[in-house]
């Protein structure tokens, strides 16, 4: 692999501008050698609150004073004054009571969930069986906070994926403090509804009965038929239009205990890990394996998962929040129905996560969809771990050739840590945690301004920006504006070409690591003040 110096050899025939490559103890800009008492422009703050050694501090001081000769806006002054965004948040959550929403397929459970939480979070489509996993959402009503659990439709004597969906609904009931049983009032009580009633009575959980699809006064007579279920008063609502949901929630709050027996305290501390990839690469299998239970529905049918599913998991003594997501099939504008909304939920889950594990299938060549998934994660600014699933199925003789193919396929993301695993058997899944920790550490990395400018000075001295049109842009100052992901801002006298910015990024990685984290470099061109 060629070095950055070799890559730029054709463009670096000119000598470096001395002021663009300051040495540790000399080469101070003119404005720093003589006090700028003649000028009246505001002083740029001299410290960003980070620690640096003596030489780095002197360099930073000199370069900051030199910036006073240039036109700087309020945003520039704020950035140079040390306003730094680390994107972090602290705090510990409290266990919340759990209210599970259950019922047979296509009675409007997810529509009701969206109505209660006040946004279109759960995937909804006008056909049965859209929701498959049990998905939790924080909600609030009347000053009370609780967890609302959406479930797949419960059916009797079903097989295949429908049976696993029904199992998840039963688990949701067992882990709830109270249950909201949704029935279609326009259809009336069915044999399946009667079976659900038996299940609820057996659980012993408090139940509030919701008669959905009552869109007007005429339909309220239909709701009265649901008294026959023996669960008390049916509350007529229209989840689609919001009619009656307030009275339903008032009744639910009376049934829901104030202290939970099943809720889990989810502190803000655990890092959020999104499992992403194209359909059927093993995301749900991996979540079930690291969780140690069948937390989500797994089926050979591609596209089983539709709603992102959060699960608090302890690995190697640390808490993590793993998020299973819907497979990214193709471009969002080419999808429709439930797949379209699932794609949007997946993008939102990526943006809420801190690190994404991109699962690839070791038994298949890298596809355009795989490349698109990786790009989607990087564009979202999340840290990255590449996981090749089904590696245990690869023949020993095949593996060396596969390694070379992977190096070629992933040449653009060589900086991302890679692990080879088997989601089905759990083989080498213990290697995930070290890879996640490395990526997150890079994502959080902060380089002091003094050290960064020393690095830039040495880099530009050895590899100055090539001349274009007889001019050579001079780098005046560099600072790190934020972490998560690391974002660097360079002040320069002219635009830096994309190739040179890539060169700076490559050298930043070589010097400071940044394994598993995308980094961003932006350039602000500033001109000298007019006297």
Secondary structure, 3 states (H helix, E strand, C coil): CCCHHHHCHHHCCCCCCHHHCCCCCCCCCHHHHCCCCCCCCCCCCCCCCCCCCHHHHHHHHHHHHHHHHECCCHHHHHHHCCCCECCCCCCCCCCCEEEEEECCCCCCHHHHHHHHHCCCCCCCCCCCCCCCCCEEEEEEECCEEEEEEECCCCCCCCCCHHHHHHHHHHHHHHCCCEEEEEEECCCCCCHHHHHHHHHHHHHCCEEEEEEECCCCHHHHHHHHHHHHHCCCCEEECECCCCECHHHHHHHHHHHCCCCCCCCCCCCCCCEEEEEECCCCCCHHHHHHHHHCCCCCCCCCCCCCCCCCEEEEEEECCEEEEEEECCCCCCCHHHCCHHHHHHHHHHHHHHHHCCEEEEEEECCCCCCHHHHHHHHHHHHCCCEEEEEEECHHHCCHHHHHHHHHHHHHHCHHHCCCEEEECCCCCCCCCCHHHHHHHHHHHHHCCCCCHHHHHHHHHHHHHHCCCCCECCECCCEEEEEEEECCCCEEEEEECCCCCHHHHHHHHHHHHHHHCCCCCCCEEEEEECCECCC
